[in-house]
Amino acid sequence: MLTQGMSETLSIVGAGRVGRALGRQLRGLGWRIGAVTGTTLPSARAAVRLIGGGHATHWLTRQVLDSKVILITTPDNAIESVAGRLAEIGGDEWRGKVVLHTSGANGPEVLKPLADLGAAAGSMHPMQTFSDQRLPELAGRIFGIDGSPGALKVARKMIRQIGGVAVRLSGANKAAYHAAGSFACAHVLTLMETAVRLLMSQGFTRRQAVRALLPLTRQTLDNFESVGSRQAWTGPMARGDYSTVGRHVRALADSPREFLEAYEAISRLACVVLSGKPGAALSQINREFDSGLNRKKK
Ligand SMILES: NC(=O)c1ccc[n+]([C@@H]2O[C@H](COP(=O)([O-])OP(=O)(O)OC[C@H]3O[C@@H](n4cnc5c(N)ncnc54)[C@H](OP(=O)(O)O)[C@@H]3O)[C@@H](O)[C@H]2O)c1
């Protein structure tokens, strides 16, 4: 619970998945929620219901400025124009405010119009996935933070209260930081769905395919956590059995082109990030891919 600063107030601009989840958590921790904006009033009202506080506003109004802290949780490509519009609305009232966005790919520079007016501007990106289905766990999660000292102070305070861990991203290539999240999240999902479809093409029902594959992935991730990537690595490539990889390639030539391309790209990536002898592994795998495809063409 908030002890110091019980009166901290927070407006949420763009109350989608992240805005609702953070708003709900922070309200539960004692923050007073001010304006909650959506592009439509019904979506703002739905967000207020889920957060359990705040007042719904139809898009950007002066009420956003009634709070000390403003959290911008619109899609990435809207943040800059939202900041510009908020600067027009608030003018000098931005002096002393704190504004944070939650994008992982953008730095605080997209909030420049507000920083120019005297706001402390920054970003706090939760390395977590937020779907419409459920509010995810935030305790123990990493938040990448960046911005002015005043913005960092407030971001750290919020993250500490939530039980998260703040990591300063200053100087880092933020888009590369964000790409790491894509590898670990959306791309894992892409691979799971691809694997499910392959099994379904072999007669499995979706339910059977998920049941077959999910424990495999979970165990691999458990092993990764407990013994590290090299020791968790299993399968033909880990055993140096490149001829089996070649058989996979020939079998995948009947699937959509993207299946084979992804298989090849990921196999090469595995050579680089998992093999103890990346150069040798790469030449073996390239040979197998070339001969596998040539054999398929004949
Ligand atoms: N989802 C994740 O897993 C995740 C994780 C970490 C960080 N983030 C970051 O958090 C931010 C919000 O993501 P989200 O997933 O919460 O997005 P979201 O669910 O799509 O919600 C976006 C919100 O912004 C409003 N909005 C939509 N288009 C807009 C526009 N052109 N101009 C202004 N506002 C607009 C929407 O209003 P309506 O409700 O009225 O449509 C909605 O309230 C993004 O920067 C994202 O990169 C997301």
The ligand as an SDF file (V2000), in Angstrom:
LIG
                    3D

 48 52  0  0  0  0  0  0  0  0999 V2000
    0.0530   -6.0190  -24.9830 N   0  0  0  0  0  0  0  0  0  0  0  0
    1.2470   -6.3210  -24.5230 C   0  0  0  0  0  0  0  0  0  0  0  0
    1.5370   -7.4970  -24.2970 O   0  0  0  0  0  0  0  0  0  0  0  0
    2.2500   -5.2320  -24.2030 C   0  0  0  0  0  0  0  0  0  0  0  0
    3.3270   -5.5520  -23.3560 C   0  0  0  0  0  0  0  0  0  0  0  0
    4.2280   -4.5520  -23.0010 C   0  0  0  0  0  0  0  0  0  0  0  0
    4.0730   -3.2600  -23.5050 C   0  0  0  0  0  0  0  0  0  0  0  0
    3.0290   -2.9890  -24.3630 N   0  0  0  0  0  0  0  0  0  0  0  0
    2.9190   -1.6090  -24.8690 C   0  0  0  0  0  0  0  0  0  0  0  0
    1.8620   -0.9490  -24.1750 O   0  0  0  0  0  0  0  0  0  0  0  0
    1.1840   -0.0400  -25.0700 C   0  0  0  0  0  0  0  0  0  0  0  0
   -0.2830   -0.3900  -25.1720 C   0  0  0  0  0  0  0  0  0  0  0  0
   -0.4050   -1.6940  -25.6640 O   0  0  0  0  0  0  0  0  0  0  0  0
   -1.7860   -2.5070  -25.4870 P   0  0  0  0  0  0  0  0  0  0  0  0
   -1.4900   -3.9100  -25.8920 O   0  0  0  0  0  0  0  0  0  0  0  0
   -2.3500   -2.2370  -24.1650 O   0  0  0  0  0  0  0  0  0  0  0  0
   -2.6730   -1.8190  -26.6200 O   0  0  0  0  0  0  0  0  0  0  0  0
   -4.2630   -1.9640  -26.7990 P   0  0  0  0  0  0  0  0  0  0  0  0
   -4.8080   -3.0690  -25.9810 O   0  0  0  0  0  0  0  0  0  0  0  0
   -4.4770   -1.9860  -28.2660 O   0  0  0  0  0  0  0  0  0  0  0  0
   -4.8300   -0.6030  -26.1980 O   0  0  0  0  0  0  0  0  0  0  0  0
   -4.5050    0.6320  -26.7690 C   0  0  0  0  0  0  0  0  0  0  0  0
   -5.3870    1.7250  -26.2200 C   0  0  0  0  0  0  0  0  0  0  0  0
   -5.0940    2.9280  -26.9330 O   0  0  0  0  0  0  0  0  0  0  0  0
   -6.2580    3.4070  -27.6080 C   0  0  0  0  0  0  0  0  0  0  0  0
   -5.9260    3.7010  -29.0490 N   0  0  0  0  0  0  0  0  0  0  0  0
   -6.0220    2.8720  -30.1030 C   0  0  0  0  0  0  0  0  0  0  0  0
   -5.6430    3.4880  -31.2610 N   0  0  0  0  0  0  0  0  0  0  0  0
   -5.3200    4.7410  -30.9230 C   0  0  0  0  0  0  0  0  0  0  0  0
   -4.8770    5.8530  -31.6680 C   0  0  0  0  0  0  0  0  0  0  0  0
   -4.6660    5.8360  -32.9870 N   0  0  0  0  0  0  0  0  0  0  0  0
   -4.6590    6.9870  -30.9990 N   0  0  0  0  0  0  0  0  0  0  0  0
   -4.8350    7.0040  -29.7000 C   0  0  0  0  0  0  0  0  0  0  0  0
   -5.2540    5.9790  -28.9450 N   0  0  0  0  0  0  0  0  0  0  0  0
   -5.4920    4.8630  -29.5230 C   0  0  0  0  0  0  0  0  0  0  0  0
   -7.2750    2.3120  -27.5740 C   0  0  0  0  0  0  0  0  0  0  0  0
   -8.5580    2.9010  -27.4410 O   0  0  0  0  0  0  0  0  0  0  0  0
   -9.9130    2.0270  -27.5930 P   0  0  0  0  0  0  0  0  0  0  0  0
   -9.9300    1.1200  -26.4160 O   0  0  0  0  0  0  0  0  0  0  0  0
  -11.0040    3.0100  -27.5790 O   0  0  0  0  0  0  0  0  0  0  0  0
   -9.7320    1.3090  -28.8900 O   0  0  0  0  0  0  0  0  0  0  0  0
   -6.8770    1.5240  -26.3350 C   0  0  0  0  0  0  0  0  0  0  0  0
   -7.4990    2.0840  -25.1850 O   0  0  0  0  0  0  0  0  0  0  0  0
    1.9490   -0.1260  -26.4070 C   0  0  0  0  0  0  0  0  0  0  0  0
    2.9380    0.8590  -26.4110 O   0  0  0  0  0  0  0  0  0  0  0  0
    2.5880   -1.5150  -26.3510 C   0  0  0  0  0  0  0  0  0  0  0  0
    3.7360   -1.6110  -27.1390 O   0  0  0  0  0  0  0  0  0  0  0  0
    2.1170   -3.9310  -24.7110 C   0  0  0  0  0  0  0  0  0  0  0  0
  1  2  1  0
  2  3  2  0
  2  4  1  0
  4  5  1  0
  4 48  2  0
  5  6  2  0
  6  7  1  0
  7  8  2  0
  8  9  1  0
  8 48  1  0
  9 10  1  0
  9 46  1  0
 10 11  1  0
 11 12  1  0
 11 44  1  0
 12 13  1  0
 13 14  1  0
 14 15  2  0
 14 16  1  0
 14 17  1  0
 17 18  1  0
 18 19  2  0
 18 20  1  0
 18 21  1  0
 21 22  1  0
 22 23  1  0
 23 24  1  0
 23 42  1  0
 24 25  1  0
 25 26  1  0
 25 36  1  0
 26 27  1  0
 26 35  1  0
 27 28  2  0
 28 29  1  0
 29 30  1  0
 29 35  2  0
 30 31  1  0
 30 32  2  0
 32 33  1  0
 33 34  2  0
 34 35  1  0
 36 37  1  0
 36 42  1  0
 37 38  1  0
 38 39  2  0
 38 40  1  0
 38 41  1  0
 42 43  1  0
 44 45  1  0
 44 46  1  0
 46 47  1  0
M  CHG  2   8   1  16  -1
M  END
$$$$
